[in-house]
Amino acid sequence: MKKLILLTAVLLLAGCTPQADAAPPDKETSLTSESAAPESDTSGYIPLNYTNQAALWIPYMRFADIMRGKSEEEYRSELSALLSEAAEQGINTVYFHVHPNGDAYYNSELFPRGTYWDGEYDPLAIVLEEAHSRGISLHAWLNPLRLQTEEQMNALPDSFITKQWTDSGNGYVKLIGGRWYLVPVYEEVRQLVSSAAEEILTQYKVDGIHIDDYFYPTQEPSFDAEAFAASGASDLAEWRRENVTAMVKSLRDTVHKHGSRLKFGISPQGNISADRDRLYADVELWSSDATYADYIVPQIYFGFENETCPFEPTLRRWEELTADSGVSLIVGLAEYKLGKEDIWAGDSGRDEWVTSPDILERQVELVKTSTADGYAFYR
């Protein structure tokens, strides 16, 4: 209850109301619109998107409570309560996890069912109905490269392409720390990632496709050594960034093939240098050129006193990257850190989330006066 009251207060500070077209003050408040008649996607659906997002991630870990072991009626009831609360708090956009670990929480011919989906109903179809009935935009959230654990993969039927790749030795997948990952340097891999989005966009009236920060799982040269040697490239880091960008571009093009009003968004880490040098995610390019993304949601999960990435300077840097680019900046905020020690923040920031209960309100207030087009909460 304490968290509910706090988040409600935060959204009220930001000027959000329960209406679906709510937005912080001094920002444009409207659905995404153009002077011409609204354009539908290829299914005839007119996507529901907002010029200013007040967003919420619903990760697959929540499915253990709202989906596993539930009948269709029970699942719908759980979703109804969750989304009604979100709407009351001013949330107008939800990123719903549909492809977290090489699996699917939707009807798929490419991937096996997600672990928590054990009922005879379609989770994505139901959440779309419930979200749209409340005026909430629904973006399907994908992890492009992360697959099953070794144990989970061994249990899959051989009919799935990713299982076949684990046995083929073709290099398209690699086992890192007990989990399989797709290797994005191969065109076949990038095509499979785009096919995941294509499968969703063809079957469902989603309003966008959203990916997060799981790009390269390792910096080890052995991860893609054979492909790098065959490429003729000389700079491994730059070559990796180029291949990840090719995957991102393919996803964005796939989304817009189904309608220009659909949105493609990326949620990278808030630390720009870590994105570039550890995950090989060229966020500087993606943020400055709308041919790669419609919106970017950096996870600025840092306090004001964080020693590595203090909140305000980090926000300003992302503002600079997106300035005049046509890419909307949505600021990811860490509601889940409230009341907890932050061991990665350095000595000065370690206790900030404990001793400063108004930290989230102050962050929202700063975002509200910035050039950002909204914010997203991770609980």
VENHUGI-V638466 format. One line per field, one symbol per residue. burial: b if it has 16 or more other C-alpha atoms within 10 Angstrom, else e. Layout:
burial = ???
//
This chain:
burial = eeeeebbbbbbbbbbbbbbbbbbbeebeeebeeeeeeebebeeeebbbbbbbbbbbbbebeebeebbeebebeebbeebbeebbebbbbbbbbbbbbbbbbbbbbbbeebbbbbebbeeeeebbbbbbebbbebbbbbbbbbbbbbbbbeeebeeeeeeeebbebbeeeebbbbbeeebbbbbbbbeebbebbbbbbbebbeebbbbbbbbbbbbbbeeeeebbeebbeeeeeeebbbbbbbbbbbbbbbbbbbbbebbebbbbbbbbbbbbeebbeebbbbbbebbbbbbbbbbbbbbbbbbbbbbebbbbebbeebbebbbeeebbbbbbbbbebbeeebeebeeebbbbbbeeeebbbbbbbbbbeebbbbbbbbe
//
